[in-house]
Amino acid sequence: MTAVPHEKAQADARRHWLKAAVADGGRTGASIALLLLDTVAAIGFAGGIAGAVIAVPHGVAAVLPWAVLAALSGVARGLFAMLAARSGAAGAEEAKGRLRRRVVAAALHRPPGGIATTGTLMSAVGDEVDALDGYIARFLPARKAGAIAPLLVLAATALASPISAAILCATLIPFIIAMALAGGAAADESRRQFVALARLSGRFADRVRALPAVLAFRAEEREAAALGAAADELARRTMRVLRVAFLSSGALEFFAALSVALVAVYCGFNLLGLLPFPVPEQLGLGQAFFVLALAPEFYAPMRRLAAAYHDKQAAETAAERLSALPEPAARAARTPPAGLPELCFESVVIRYAGEDRPALPATSFRVAPGETVALLGPSGSGKSSLLHLLLGLAPLSAGAVTVGGVALAEIGGVAAIAAWAGQNPLIVPGTIRDNLLLAHRQAGADALAGAVRGAGLGPMLARRGDGLDHVLDARGSGLSGGERRRIALARALLSHAPLLLLDEPTAHLDAASEDALIVTIARACRGRTALIATHSTALAATADRVVRLGDAA
Ligand SMILES: Nc1ncnc2c1ncn2[C@@H]1O[C@H](COP(=O)(O)OP(=O)(O)OP(=O)(O)O)[C@@H](O)[C@H]1O
């Protein structure tokens, strides 16, 4: 019962979103004006031809001005068509640029706890924004010009021969009915085809990402069959779209040809006086030529619109996904205060979107400037979430957090003043050196060697012949969990940030390595404010204070 209104609401939302996206740039007004000028030039061309024909008996001098009019109109048509295409393309570039900037901003400034993945956002920036190209460059100008241009042709025809104009109008009515029927079917089929295409490409990308797991579970044949079935489904849907498209273009061509043929027969019989019924007009040669030259122009704007119809479907499908992207989070109003920060947590609650239970129930504590606090607590008690909250990666659902006396919301997060080693350290494609220098671009060789030593990366580099020049891929393939953490820790050691945030820095380590690392961490915490989430009581013992989470839960 609610499906239809829901679909209608979605379609309305899509249309509004597309309208707003185009209003940003678009330049459709210029393209529409140029397409209408093209129609005016077509009328001039027909006038030139007709004038030249009736001037033939009066000699070359009489023909020349009409021939020049026809030639200039022909050149103007080419020019207007080219400028309309250029202006449409430039408008589309402008609108796509704005949209891309908005999506990139949404990717870079994701609201804490949002669920849009980087993959979704990046595919939105590329493919989905591109899908709006034809809609803005071709479809919108063609639709608006398509509503006015036939009326201009009709008015010009009516001046020369009202009956011919009536014939053109008469063929338009069944044409509109046929196009409305075929257009509705085409829209449904085309939407289904786009959904099938999106499903297939999503499935394909997902399986490529999970290829090692597919091979490990010997699921190659099953997955290949599933991909084959999705591809067959897409092929079936594509064939249906093509069938409907052939039907509608068949209807368009039939009525276009019929209108020209009827006008031609009428003009011929009228000129010869052979019409079997009385008509209130007697056409001259010039009028007949004018009307005949203009008749094909009546359906030309609709042909242009039909050719761009596919662009509309592509844009609406893309709009469905793009409009669902989150708005970029508000920019920080202030920069974090300088110096060693004090952290204050007052009745802080973290609840992720769509979750009933809070990840962190009301928690209050304070970290003095230069103090090291260890967060201890069972798995799932919210230790990582608390660190993520400071970095702007988890939502503050209740309570207040201040950094150096300034509300966290005002500075957006502490990333600018923090050295951070998380549980899933970021590895970028490049050498291990590139990965370490992410924390401090200008770090010298001595500082780098100190960080490598402090984080215990020496044995790992020695095992790889090329040491710091060893190249890592985006997944950090070949690195163990402990090695990743050591890389993250080395980064934190390299950075001179006054705030140190460490999330389980000694996990995955044997006892001897842990002891060595604890000494390094304690040294790194000196002279900074530090917050360390850990399960290690040995590491917690080196902190100035321990805050236990999850006890009250
Ligand atoms: N992005 C998220 N969306 C929804 N729930 C989340 C998200 N991140 C964490 N949680 C949930 O919040 C709770 C606290 O998780 P968190 O990782 O902060 O705990 P933790 O104490 O650091 O655990 P561990 O010691 O295992 O690292 C868990 O129940 C977890 O499932």
The ligand as a Gaussian input file, in Angstrom:
#p B3LYP/6-31G(d) Opt

LIG

0 1
 N       31.979000       2.090000      13.981000
 C       31.247000       1.405000      14.851000
 N       29.933000       1.238000      14.651000
 C       29.160000       0.557000      15.529000
 N       29.639000       0.005000      16.662000
 C       30.943000       0.135000      16.929000
 C       31.821000       0.834000      16.027000
 N       33.063000       0.801000      16.562000
 C       32.967000       0.115000      17.722000
 N       31.703000      -0.286000      17.945000
 C       31.189000      -1.007000      19.102000
 O       31.456000      -0.214000      20.231000
 C       31.815000      -1.041000      21.336000
 C       33.149000      -0.579000      21.900000
 O       34.150000      -0.855000      20.911000
 P       35.652000      -0.389000      21.115000
 O       36.423000      -0.840000      19.932000
 O       35.672000       1.043000      21.443000
 O       36.056000      -1.256000      22.391000
 P       37.492000      -1.561000      22.962000
 O       37.355000      -1.449000      24.431000
 O       38.519000      -0.720000      22.303000
 O       37.669000      -3.070000      22.512000
 P       39.044000      -3.882000      22.254000
 O       39.743000      -3.935000      23.579000
 O       38.585000      -5.214000      21.808000
 O       39.793000      -3.104000      21.225000
 C       31.854000      -2.464000      20.834000
 O       30.637000      -3.092000      21.206000
 C       31.931000      -2.307000      19.330000
 O       31.285000      -3.367000      18.697000

